Amino acid sequence: MSSLENESGSDFARLSRRVASAGLFDQRHGYYIARFSIVGGLYLAGLAAFFLIGDSWWQLAIAAFFAIMFAQVALVSHDIAHRQVFRTRRRAEIAGWIAGNLGIGMSYGWWMDKHTRHHANPNHEELDPDVDPDVLVWSPEQAKAAKGVPKFIGRWQAFLFYPLLTLEGMNLHISGFRALFRPTLKHRALEATLLIVHVAAYLTALFLVLSPGKALVFLAVHQCLWGVYMGSVFAPGHKGMPMIKPGTKLDFLRRQVLTTRNVRGGWLVDTAMGGLNYQIEHHLFPHMPSLHLRRAQPIVRNYCDEIGIPYHETGLFRSWAEALTHLHRVGAPIRSGESG
């Protein structure tokens, strides 16, 4: 009798027990204290450098530095939102508001709602907000139904993907402010106050220290590079992986693994992507501290091999290439005149 036959429960339940027995669900307070200290210290050091350098074109280096810092704060906020840091909702919310709304001007509540729906149904054509055809199309069916902006862009969307990412930083800000008008967003007054404080402090610092021209260039460089960084980190996880059609029935394990891609890499990729290069493990166990995802990977991969579930992993550049190839392929109906 095989080891699987000796284990009761669903495929996912059996995997969870293996991961739990390795102690990978345990909290890592020391790791997060160190990570918060490093990211927070670098953020404050960047602010000090900004004020010390003054009205100089050398500030563009600081703009690039803050693009990295904003992405790292966003990745920390991501871990907070998944309760990897704090198990109680209230503590997670407070930390998320400070890091997200106040630190980088991104609504924690808006992002939580969107990201939760994504985790529940990754790459589902109707239920995953990350594959809404509002600007890009993600399947041939979306391409055939495309009108307006998606139809205009979708023709050559693979070539436009990274140029469009330069707008993602501003889109994150705008989406947060737009969410404030939704009655479903909790704590709207608090979120609004923190977002306004962030924007006011950001713009005041820019135009107080820099000439108007340099301030606008700093703003453009910072926001554009931040957007590209964010897109480069989050796109490899699912873009170019199979889409789930409406009505398709998959259990939790297969729904997460089959739509998700891992990215190989050492400590540099782990740090740059905040552990999200282990996207399969993260989607299966979103509460697992990101530090443990690397250790969970061989357990998950070997288990998928045992039960015959394809487990997709590739290098970083290959992941980008697969995503762009997919975007170009699904845009074919628009190029051939089948859309609309």
N, C-alpha and C positions, 0 to 999 in steps of 0.2 A: 504494500500500500504506500502511495507517494506521500510526501510531507504535506502536500496540499489537501489530500484526502483526509489527513489527520486533523486538519484545522477546520473549525466550523465557522459559519458566517459567510458574508459576501466576500467577493474578491478584495474590495477596498478594506473591509474590516480585518481581513487576514494581513494585508499589508500594514495597516495601522498598528496592529499588535507587534509586528516585527520592528517597526520604527520606534514604537514606545519602549520596547524592551532594550533598545540601544540608548535610551535616555535623551532622545533628541527633541522631546517636547518640553524639557526642563527650561525654565527661564535663565537668562544670562545677564544678570544685572551688571556685573563687572564689565562685560563687553560693551553694553550700551552706555554705561557711564563714561568709558574711555572714548567711544565713538562720538557721543554728544560733546564731550570736552574738546576733542580734536576738531570736529566740524565747527563748533561754536567758537573755539579759539581762533581758527583760521578766518572765520567770518569777521570777527572783531579786529583781527590783524589787518584784514583787507580794508575795513573802515578807517583804521588809523592811518594806513598808507595813503588812502584816498585824500584825507585831510592834510597830511604832511606834504604830499606831492604838489597839491594846489593846481593852479590853472596851467596845465601842461598837457601836451599830446601824449606824454608817457601814461596818462590816465587810461589810454586804450588798453594797455596791458592789465590795468586793474579791472576794466570792463570785462575782459576775457576771463580774468580770475573769478569775478563774481558770477559769470555764467556757470562756471564749475561749481561754485559755492551754492548757488540757487538750486542746481540739480542735486547736489549732495543733501541739502536741507529737504528737498522734495522726497528724496529716497528715505531719509530718516522719518519724514512725515508718513510715508507709505508704511513703514514698519510699525509706527505708532497706531495708525488706523487699523491695522490687522491685529492689534493687541499683542504684538510680540514683546512689547516693552512693559506695558501696564495691563493687567488682566481686567481691571475695572473700567467700565465705560467712561465714568466721569474723569478719571485721571487721564485717560487717553484723549478725551475731548479737549481738556485744558492744554495738554502738551501739543495737540494738533493745531489748536487755535494759535498758540504762540509761534510754533514753527511755520505753519502754513499761512495763515492770514497775516500775522504780524511780520514774520520773517521774510516771506517771499511774495506776499500779496496774492496767494491762491486760496480760494475758499475751501476750508477743510470739510464743511458739511456738503457742499456741492460735489466735491471730489469723492467723498465717502459714498454718496448715493450712486454716482456713476460707476465707480470701481466695484462696488458690491454687486451691481447688476451684471457687470462684465464677468466677474468671477463665477457667478451662478450659471451663466450660459456663454462661455467663450466661443467666439466666431459663429454664433448663431445669427442667421441673417436677419431675424426679426427682433431678437431679445437682447443682443449684445450692443450697447450704445457705442462701442468702439468701432463697429463696422456699419454704422449708419451711413447711407450714401448721401450725406449732406454736401460733401465736397468731392470726395473720391468714391469710386465704386469698387466693391470687393468681390463680386461674383458676376458671371455672365448675365444672370437674371437681373441684377441691379443695373448692369450696363444697358440691357435692352429696354429697361423702363426709365432710363435716365433722361432728365430734362434740365434745362437751365444750366446752372454752374457745373454740376457733375457731368453733364453731357459735354460741355465746353472743355472742361479740364480732362475728363476721362480719356479722351482720344490719345493723349500723350502723357498720361498721369505718372508713368514710371520715370519719365525725364523731369517732371515737375515736382516729384515728391520731396526731394531735399530742398529745393528753393522754397516750397510751401512751408517746410518746417521752420524756416526763419520767422514765420508769423505765429508759430505755436506758442511762444512765450506770451505775446500779447493776447492770444486767444485764451490762454489760461486765466489771465487777469479779467478779461471781458466776460468770460463764462461765469466766473465767480460773482461779478457784479450783477449780471443778468439773473442769476439764481436768487438774488436777494428779493426779487419781485414774485417769487413763487411761494404761495402759502405753505407748501409742504416742507420748505426748508426750516428746520428748527433753529432757534436762537438767532433769528435774523438781525436783531438790533445789535447784538454783540459782534456777530460776524461783520456786519456793515461797518461798525466803529473801527474794528481792527484793520479791515481792508483800507478804509479811508486814512487811518493813521499811517499805514505803510506807504500808500501812494503820496501822501502829503510830505512825509519825511524824506522819501526817495527824491521827489522832484525838488524840494527845498534844498537838499544837500547838493544836488547837481547844479542848480542855477545859482546857489550861494558861492560855491567853490569855483565853478567853471564859467567861462564866457558862454553866451547862448549857443554859439556854433559848436563849441566843444561839447557842451552838455547834450545837444541833440545827437551828435555823433556817438558819444558815450552810450546814450540811451539805445540807439539803434544797434550798436555792436553788442552790447550786453544782452538785450532781449533776443536778438537774432541768434546769437551763439547759444544762449540758454535753450531756445526752441529746438535747435538742431541737436543739441546734447540730449534733451529729453526724448525726442523722437528716435534717436539712435539707440537709446537704452530700452525704450518700451516696444518699439516696432519688432525687434527680432523674436520676441516671445510668441507671437501668433501670426504676424503678417506673412502670407504665403503658405500657411498651413491649411488643411481642409476646412471648408465651411460646413456648418450644420444646416441642413434644409429644414424648413418648418415641418413639423410632424415626425421628424426622425426621433426614434427612441434609443437612447444610450444611457447606460448606468453612469454613476458619478465618476468612477475610475476611468472609463473609456472616454467619456465626454471631455475630461481634463487632459488626458495624455494624448489623445489623437489630434487635438487642435493646438498643441503646444510644442514649442521647440526649445531645446537647451542650447547654450552657447559655450563651447569649450574655451578655457583660458586659465591662466594662473592668477596670482594675487592681484595683478594689475587690472585684469578684466573683472575679477570679483569686486574690487574696490570701485572701479569706474561705474559698474552696473549695480552696485549695492546688493549683490547677491541675486539679482533678478536674472542673471544668466542661467541659474538653476530654476527656470520658470516652471518646469514640470513639477518639481518637488514643491515649489511655492504654491502652485495651484491646487495640489492635492492636500497640502497642509499649510494653509495661509497663516495660522497662528504660530508656526514654528519659527523661532529666532533665525534670522538670516544667516547667522554664523554657522548654524547646524545644517544648512541646505547641502553644503558640499559633502558632508558625511552621510546624509540621507540618499544622495544620488546613487551610489552603487547598490544600495538595498532596493531602491525603486526600479532601477534598470534591470537588475537580475530577476526581480519578481515579474516584471513585464515580459522578459524572455521566457520565464517558466510558463506563463499562461498565454503566451502568443500575442501580446499587444505590441505593435510597432512603437519603438521609442526613438524619437528623432533628436539627434544632437549634431551640431556642426560648428565650424569656426565662426568668428565674428564677421569677417568679410563675406564668407559664404552665406551667412544668415541674411545680410543686407542684399546680396545678389538674388537669393531666393525670393525675398519680399518684392524686389523690383521686377523680377521676371514674372511673378504672379500678377502684379499690377498691370504690366504690359499685356499679358495674356487675356485677362478678364476685360480689358478695354477694347478687345477686338470687335465686338458687335457695334461699338460706336464708330470705329474706323471704317467698318464695312457698310455703315448706314442702316443698321438694324434697330437702332435705339429710337426712343420717342414714339 
